[in-house]
Amino acid sequence: MRHLCCLLTCFFLLSSLKAGQYVLSSEVKHIWEAQLRFDWESVQQSLKKAKAQEPDNLFYPFLEARTLFLKVILFDDPADLLQFRLRYQDQLEQLESASEESAFSLFCLSEFYLQSSFIHARESEPISAARALKKAFHYNNRNRAQHPDFALQLKTQVVLQALASAIPNSYRWMADLAGISASSREALQALKVFRNTLITQQTHVFLQPELYFIDVFISTQLNDHARSVAVPDGFTNHPLVSLSQMLHHQKQRNAKAVLQAYQQYKASRAATFPYLFYLQAEALQNSGHSAASFSYFLLNSRGNWFRASALRKLAWEALLLGNPNEYSKRMQQILELKQFPSEEDRQARREAQLKRRPLSGLLKSRLLADGGLYNEALMALQNNEYQLRDRYDSTEWHYRRGRAFQGLNRITEAIACFEQTIVLGLKLSEYFAASAALQAGILLKETNPSLARNYWRKVSRFPNHPYKKSLDAKAEAFLSL
């Protein structure tokens, strides 16, 4: 009997070892750092070597899954997406083989399901996205309850709460299905705690660029561009920091700063990907330069994201150069596409379907304002009021003026233009009125918070339009503060 007990004990010990465990070794941190630098060659070589040396360390399957996730998001290559789907179940089973009582196990499972939720949402699979999000919340909540002092779970908590707070009313059923709720205030508080923990403990310093990216993500959701400007010490030239700054300045309407961040990224010698070229081309066009770089983006992109949008921006350049035939050719190319995944792509399809050529003055004003050239944007609108064709043009004219006045901090004039936009665009299936309500609320949130909230409540009440999801989500994020 004693001999049998010893054999059973050995069997269970061997089974436990075979199941693997999570060890946050120096090699794991090295590979994670390489991922954040987009150094894919180093990631692949290091993973292959580390797995041979530590075959039972489950951080390596987690990092493999994370590498695929990042490539799907960054490269928009259908081959990467296929690999993600094919390897999903096998990777999940490996991650689940460890004891779920481990803080690292709960963290990795939560992160894995969060990444899966992003992919499902990106691929327009809302039910699968909601289920994965529910799982991510489940494991994160367990980690918080069982390991309240475990710092890493705060990283997942921040992203989950930021996402939950920004779900628009039209997708509230997803949140209900996932059983999740949170506010932007909770996300910001968790972010503050996590940042202070990183600074004091110095355990996970390599995560600082990722934290900076998350900070920018939350700021983008809240349209709060005053935040997230402090680059973490020692990471000024980090490629993820440069990419974060490009995205931050894009939303801030600062084309010059986008181009500077792009050059900084290039200087880091990190791997490039198509969306970088899109951001560069957009910043150049919004600065009054050629939009030819969009052709380079189209040549390098293997996916569908922003393809229609890039064609539309090339069409705009043709129109401004006095070539309406080229504009029509690009619009026809948009109509021949089969997928329109982003809101910008759907807006491009809408313009092509309507066969409604933008007025050159309104178009030029839009591009200049998007680049932060607000005085020039106002000048482009001069003498255009009498060329307006109908209610649609009048609504856009007031909206463009409002955005330019907003950029110049001429608050009273901006609010007046936004009010007129809301009145004129109330029943249009276009984004002008909804965006005007959102921006009016932002302008008034400090001086008249009650009125600001009234404006934000209006955002989701406007008819369907191509930017409805994102504008509704931003208004919901402000209302959750």
Secondary structure, DSSP 8 states (H G I E B T S, - for coil): -HHHHHHHHHHHHHHHHHH-B----HHHHHHHHHHHTT-HHHHHHHHHHHHHH-TTBTHHHHHHHHHHHHHHHHH--HHHHHHHHHHHHHHHHHHHTS-TTSHHHHHHHHHHHHHHHHHHHHTT-HHHHHHHHHHHHHHHHHHHHH-TT-TTHHHHHHHHHHHHHT--GGGHHHHHHHT----HHHHHHHHHHHHHHHHHH-SSGGGHHHHHHHHHHHHHHHT-TTSS----TT-TT-HHHHHHHHHHHHHTT-HHHHHHHHHHHHHTT----HHHHHHHHHHHHHTTS--THHHHHHHH--S-TTHHHHHHHHHHHHHHTT-HHHHHHHHHHHHT-S---SHHHHHHHHHHHHT----HHHHHHHHHHHTT-HHHHHHHHTT-GGG--SHHHHHHHHHHHHHHHHHTT-HHHHHHHHHHHHHHTTT-SSSHHHHHHHHHHHHHTTT-HHHHHHHHHHHTTS---TTHHHHHHHHHHHHT-
